[in-house]
Amino acid sequence: MMAALFDPPYLAVIFSSQRTEEDRGYGRVSERMVELAAQQPGFLGVESARDAEGFGITVSYWKDEASVAAWKADLEHAAAQRLGKDTWYRAFRLRVAKVERVNGMG
């Protein structure tokens, strides 16, 4: 599902990952992280997709740097990040970008 369009500027946190084969609780924790992020001040929305080979991209949108920093520091989120590094991901990349223009339909 596509996130709504928001008036810029705002930040996009782009998380690309290659999963390991086994779930080992990943689905449950992933859903919880979306729920938890949505409760954070400054959270605007999220979009996520994963292919059959385990490559995925999740883009979360945030009001400002302080909101991104607070999400990074959340203890439950930090625990999930450790599990990701130790258990769920073969590789990942995290990028933060400033959204300056938006356009869309539908």
C-alpha distance (Angstrom), angle and dihedral (degrees) to the residues before:
residue distance angle dihedral
M1 . . .
M2 3.77 . .
A3 3.78 119.7 .
A4 3.79 118.4 -122.2
L5 3.79 120.5 -94.7
F6 3.80 113.4 -101.5
D7 3.77 130.3 -163.8
P8 3.82 109.0 -97.8
P9 2.88 148.5 -90.9
Y10 3.80 101.7 67.5
L11 3.79 137.1 121.5
A12 3.79 131.2 -97.3
V13 3.80 117.2 -156.1
I14 3.81 106.7 -157.8
F15 3.79 116.2 -161.6
S16 3.82 115.8 -173.9
S17 3.79 118.5 -176.7
Q18 3.77 145.5 172.2
R19 3.81 110.6 -144.8
T20 3.78 129.7 -143.5
E21 3.82 116.5 -119.5
E22 3.80 100.5 -104.4
D23 3.81 123.8 71.9
R24 3.83 97.2 -146.0
G25 3.80 91.8 175.2
Y26 3.80 95.5 -45.2
G27 3.81 96.2 128.4
R28 3.79 93.8 52.4
V29 3.81 94.2 46.3
S30 3.80 92.5 44.7
E31 3.81 90.7 54.9
R32 3.80 90.3 47.1
M33 3.82 91.6 52.1
V34 3.82 90.7 54.7
E35 3.83 89.9 49.5
L36 3.80 91.6 47.3
A37 3.81 94.5 45.7
A38 3.81 90.3 51.7
Q39 3.82 88.5 59.0
Q40 3.81 93.7 54.3
P41 3.81 121.1 103.2
G42 3.80 109.9 -106.5
F43 3.82 95.8 23.6
L44 3.80 111.0 139.6
G45 3.80 105.5 173.4
V46 3.80 148.1 -57.0
E47 3.81 139.7 -126.0
S48 3.79 124.5 -167.7
A49 3.80 139.8 176.4
R50 3.81 135.5 172.1
D51 3.81 128.9 -172.8
A52 3.81 129.3 -141.1
E53 3.83 91.6 -96.5
G54 3.82 92.1 58.1
F55 3.82 99.9 -103.1
G56 3.79 111.5 137.5
I57 3.77 143.1 172.5
T58 3.79 125.9 -158.4
V59 3.79 119.9 -175.4
S60 3.78 118.1 -168.7
Y61 3.79 121.6 -171.6
W62 3.80 123.5 -142.7
K63 3.80 136.7 -174.8
D64 3.83 95.7 -129.1
E65 3.82 148.3 -24.7
A66 3.81 92.4 -80.5
S67 3.82 90.2 58.0
V68 3.82 91.7 49.9
A69 3.81 91.2 47.9
A70 3.81 92.2 49.8
W71 3.82 90.8 50.6
K72 3.80 91.2 49.3
A73 3.82 89.8 51.2
D74 3.83 95.7 48.8
L75 3.82 106.6 120.9
E76 3.81 96.7 -138.8
H77 3.81 90.1 47.6
A78 3.83 90.6 48.7
A79 3.83 90.1 52.6
A80 3.82 90.1 51.2
Q81 3.82 89.9 49.5
R82 3.81 90.2 55.0
L83 3.81 90.9 49.9
G84 3.79 88.9 49.9
K85 3.79 92.6 53.6
D86 3.81 93.7 43.5
T87 3.80 101.8 36.9
W88 3.81 120.8 5.2
Y89 3.81 109.6 40.3
R90 3.78 133.0 63.3
A91 3.79 88.9 -174.4
F92 3.79 139.0 -9.1
R93 3.79 142.0 179.5
L94 3.79 128.7 -157.3
R95 3.77 121.7 -160.2
V96 3.79 130.1 176.1
A97 3.79 118.6 -156.7
K98 3.77 135.1 178.3
V99 3.80 113.0 -124.7
E100 3.78 109.2 -142.1
R101 3.81 102.5 165.4
V102 3.79 134.9 26.8
N103 3.77 133.7 -169.9
G104 3.77 133.7 167.7
M105 3.76 150.7 127.0
G106 3.76 137.3 -132.4
